[in-house]
Amino acid sequence: MREICESRNAAIEKLGMKDAKSLAARVAELWAASTASDVPIGSTVNRDGVAHLRVPISSELSLWMISTSKPHLGKSKPTIDWSNVDRVKIVGIE
């Protein structure tokens, strides 16, 4: 993940030019954001009981992240207050 997100050539090789450019824009937005809730097009998705932030790269691909903070445990599933998250871990591009 790190190489694809940090290396333009690796991203182009793996994703193609159009999606690599979109990925670079999303990663730049993440760097500019103070908290995860500042990412303008992200949405929360619970996957396997873990709250993920999903940020679309294209109509077919999304950047998937989790908080490095502990989740707030709710009655049925963990939730995250993304406005309190200032660091995320990218766990996938799919």
KOLVEX-151106 format. One line per 3 residues: number of its first residue (from 1); their letters; for each residue x, y, z of N, C-alpha, C. Coordinates in steps of 0.2 Angstrom, whole numbers, plus 5000, padded with zeros to 4 digits. Atoms other than C-alpha are relative to their C-alpha. Layout:
NUM	a	X:Y:Z:X:Y:Z:X:Y:Z; ... $
END
This chain:
1	mre	5004:4994:5000:5000:5000:5000:5004:5006:5000; 4996:4994:4999:5013:5012:5005:5004:5002:4993; 4996:4998:5006:5023:5011:4989:4995:5002:4994 $
4	ice	5005:4998:5005:5007:5013:4978:4998:5007:5002; 5002:4994:4998:5002:5028:4988:5006:5006:5000; 4995:4995:5000:5019:5036:4988:5004:5001:4994 $
7	srn	4997:5000:5007:5026:5032:4971:4996:5000:4994; 5005:4999:5006:5018:5039:4956:5001:4994:4995; 4998:5006:5005:5027:5025:4945:4996:4994:5002 $
10	aai	5003:5006:4998:5021:5011:4956:4992:5000:5000; 5007:4999:5001:5003:5018:4956:4998:4999:4993; 5001:5000:5007:5003:5020:4937:5000:4993:4998 $
13	ekl	4999:5007:5002:5009:5002:4935:4994:4996:5003; 5005:5004:4997:4996:4995:4947:4993:5002:4998; 5007:4998:5001:4981:5006:4944:4999:5003:4993 $
16	gmk	5001:4996:5006:4984:5015:4927:5000:5007:5001; 4998:4993:4999:4987:5033:4924:4994:5004:5003; 5006:4997:4998:4969:5039:4927:4999:4999:5008 $
19	dak	5001:5002:4993:4967:5030:4944:5005:5002:5004; 4995:4998:4996:4984:5034:4949:5000:5008:5002; 5001:4993:4999:4981:5053:4947:4995:5001:5005 $
22	sla	5005:5000:4995:4965:5051:4957:5002:4998:5007; 4997:5002:4994:4974:5042:4970:5005:5005:5003; 4996:4995:4998:4987:5055:4971:4996:5006:5003 $
25	arv	5004:4994:4997:4974:5069:4974:4996:4998:5006; 5003:5002:4993:4965:5059:4988:5005:4999:5005; 4994:5000:4995:4982:5056:4997:5002:5007:5002 $
28	ael	4999:4992:4999:4985:5075:4995:4995:5002:5005; 5006:4998:4996:4968:5078:5003:5001:4997:5007; 4998:5003:4994:4973:5066:5017:5005:5004:5004 $
31	waa	4994:4996:4997:4989:5075:5021:4998:5007:5002; 5002:4993:4998:4980:5092:5021:4995:5000:5005; 5005:5001:4995:4966:5086:5032:5003:5000:5007 $
34	sta	4998:5000:4993:4967:5090:5051:4998:4994:5003; 5003:5006:4997:4956:5076:5055:4997:4996:4994; 5003:5004:5005:4948:5061:5045:4994:5003:4997 $
37	sdv	5007:4998:5002:4931:5070:5045:5001:5006:4995; 4998:4995:5005:4940:5084:5034:5000:4998:4993; 5000:5003:5007:4941:5072:5019:4993:5001:4997 $
40	pig	5006:4998:5002:4927:5079:5009:4995:4994:4997; 5004:5005:5003:4921:5063:5000:5000:4993:5004; 4999:5007:4997:4924:5049:5013:4993:4998:5003 $
43	stv	5006:5003:4997:4910:5038:5020:5002:4994:5005; 4999:5006:4995:4910:5026:5035:4997:4994:4998; 5002:5006:5002:4908:5008:5031:5002:4995:5005 $
46	nrd	4998:5005:4995:4908:4994:5044:5001:4993:4996; 4998:5006:5004:4917:4979:5037:5003:4995:5006; 4998:5005:4995:4919:4963:5048:5001:5003:5007 $
49	gva	5000:4997:4993:4915:4974:5064:5004:5005:5001; 4995:4995:5000:4928:4987:5060:4997:5006:4996; 5002:4994:5004:4923:5005:5055:5006:5002:4996 $
52	hlr	4995:4998:5005:4932:5009:5039:4998:5007:4997; 5002:4994:5004:4933:5026:5030:5002:4998:4993; 4999:5002:5007:4930:5023:5012:5000:5007:4996 $
55	vpi	4999:4994:5005:4936:5037:4999:5001:4997:4993; 5000:5002:5007:4932:5034:4981:5006:5003:4996; 4995:4998:5004:4946:5035:4969:4997:5000:4993 $
58	sse	5003:5000:5006:4936:5031:4954:4993:4996:5001; 5006:5003:4999:4919:5023:4950:5001:4993:5002; 4999:5007:4999:4927:5006:4952:5005:4999:5006 $
61	lsl	4996:5001:4994:4940:5009:4966:4999:5005:5005; 5000:4995:4994:4941:5016:4983:5006:4998:5004; 4995:5001:4995:4954:5019:4996:4997:4998:5007 $
64	wmi	5003:5002:4994:4950:5010:5012:5005:5001:5006; 4995:4998:4994:4957:5016:5029:4996:4998:5007; 5002:5001:4994:4955:5012:5047:5003:5006:5005 $
67	sts	4997:4995:4995:4958:5024:5062:5005:4996:5004; 4995:5003:4996:4973:5021:5072:4998:5001:5008; 5003:4999:4993:4963:5026:5088:4996:4994:5001 $
70	kph	5005:5005:4999:4952:5014:5097:4993:5002:4999; 5007:4998:5001:4934:5013:5092:4996:5001:5006; 5005:4999:4995:4920:5019:5102:4995:4994:5000 $
73	lgk	5005:5006:5001:4910:5003:5106:4993:5001:5001; 5007:4999:4999:4892:5004:5103:4996:4994:5002; 5004:5006:4998:4878:4992:5107:5001:4994:4995 $
76	skp	5000:5006:5005:4879:4982:5090:5007:5000:4996; 4994:5000:5004:4895:4987:5081:5004:5007:5002; 4996:4994:4998:4910:4999:5084:4999:5006:4995 $
79	tid	5000:4994:5004:4909:5017:5078:5006:5004:5001; 4995:4996:4999:4921:5030:5075:4998:5007:4999; 5001:4993:5001:4920:5049:5077:5006:5002:4997 $
82	wsn	4994:4999:5004:4931:5053:5063:5002:5007:5001; 4998:4994:4998:4932:5071:5069:5005:5000:5005; 4995:5001:4995:4943:5065:5083:5006:4996:4997 $
85	vdr	4995:5005:5003:4954:5054:5071:5005:5005:4996; 4995:4996:5004:4970:5063:5066:5006:4996:4997; 4996:5004:5004:4979:5048:5059:4996:4993:4998 $
88	vki	5003:5006:5003:4973:5033:5048:5005:4996:4997; 4996:5005:5004:4980:5018:5041:4997:4997:4994; 5003:5002:5006:4977:5014:5023:5001:4992:5000 $
91	vgi	5000:5008:5000:4972:4995:5022:4999:4997:4994; 5002:5003:5007:4967:4993:5004:4998:5005:4995; 5003:4997:5006:4963:4999:4987:4997:4995:4996 $
94	e	5004:5006:5003:4949:4989:4980:4994:5003:4997 $
END
